[in-house]
Amino acid sequence: MNLTPYQAAKSYVLHSANELDVKFIRLWFTDILGTLKGFAITIDELEEVLDRGATIDGSSIAGFARSDESDMIAMPDPTTWQLLPWRPRENAVARMFCDILRPDGTPFDGDPRNVLRRNIQRASDKGYSFYVGPELEYFYLEDSDSVVPVDQGGYFDQTSAGAGPDLRRETVLSLEELGIPVAHSHHEVAPGQHEIDLRHQNALAMADTIITYRVVVKEIASQHGVYASFMPRPMNGENGSGMHCHLSLAKGEQNAFFDEDDALHLSSEGRGFLVGLIRHSPEITAVTNQWVNSYKRLVPGTEAPAFSVWTGGNWGDLVRVPPYQGRAEAVRIEYRAPDSACNPYLAFSVMLAAGMKGMEEGYDLGEPVTTDFGGMSPLERVEAGI
């Protein structure tokens, strides 16, 4: 019998749950702010919930619904099934992400996961697939009531005393157990600040991955009596934590952003996407930097973008095109404003929508900024068009 992809995934989940002694399944989704929500079911309920979903009160979830239209359905996505590696193997615990549906089974427009699906589909209708590779930064602090870092290391330090490097190593191992591909990890600029970079994936899978990543980082830290914070800038006088996003579009098997004849090896589609990000950066920033604390990070002199400009190399600019390294598939655009505390589903949605708008409208990109605009006066920046 030929199974549909959903039926095949469901069959795998039921078989895997039995083989791995899974007794509890956590069903995850996010509110509009990207805060993880969820509930647990037992193994006895799994098959029915996979078939029909589970009813939730949408009026109690930020950004979902009013009390007079509160009934909603959390429908598990069986393709997101994973065992949680930090839980005991006996009576194991697994998780799946959910799509939020209305009682009639139609997708709920306000579900962040559905918002991203819609934008991905619009790009797909034009022949494009959207990929994201994020650099996620965060802090290890002694506890949740202070901003005392667990180490005094600096950028790329390998000899910093404290728990940070060991926590990061254990986190990477847990991520890989979850099937999350890690590119590399290192100590960041500020004391107690660390970064784990993820290999690029399609945008929906990556948004799920980021939510999982934040849980894993916090869980591993908590097990060792340490508090992990994704706050954009918890300490004055130190760099904040960003989520620099490396973006690319594929058309079939080809990188749509690559042009070997361009000075930056960036195609007309790539240039259109880039200028869309610049032109619509105010709207994007409202989503990718949603907290008051987010704007304490976006200041000059901290390698965080403070102005809507682009460059071929400067790490302090809003958008940069990383230097070409001889591989067509590696050509990409880096958008540096987002922080690690955003809602990744909505962040990827607005970046994709803005980039596609730039491609469609043919905005003028202009030349990259090559001057030190961070040291300019406000009047000089206005005169330079920044």
Beta strands, then each sheet from edge to edge (+ up, - down):
strand 1: 22-30
strand 2: 36-42
strand 3: 54-57
strand 4: 71-76
strand 5: 82-83
strand 6: 92-101
strand 7: 129-141
strand 8: 182-187
strand 9: 193-198
strand 10: 201-202
strand 11: 227-229
strand 12: 243-251
strand 13: 254-255
strand 14: 310-311
strand 15: 319-320
strand 16: 333-335
sheet 1: 2+ 1- 6- 4+ 3-
sheet 2: 2+ 1- 6- 5+
sheet 3: 8+ 9- 7+ 10-
sheet 4: 8+ 9- 7+ 11-
sheet 5: 8+ 9- 7+ 12- 13+
sheet 6: 8+ 9- 7+ 12- 16+ 15- 14-
end
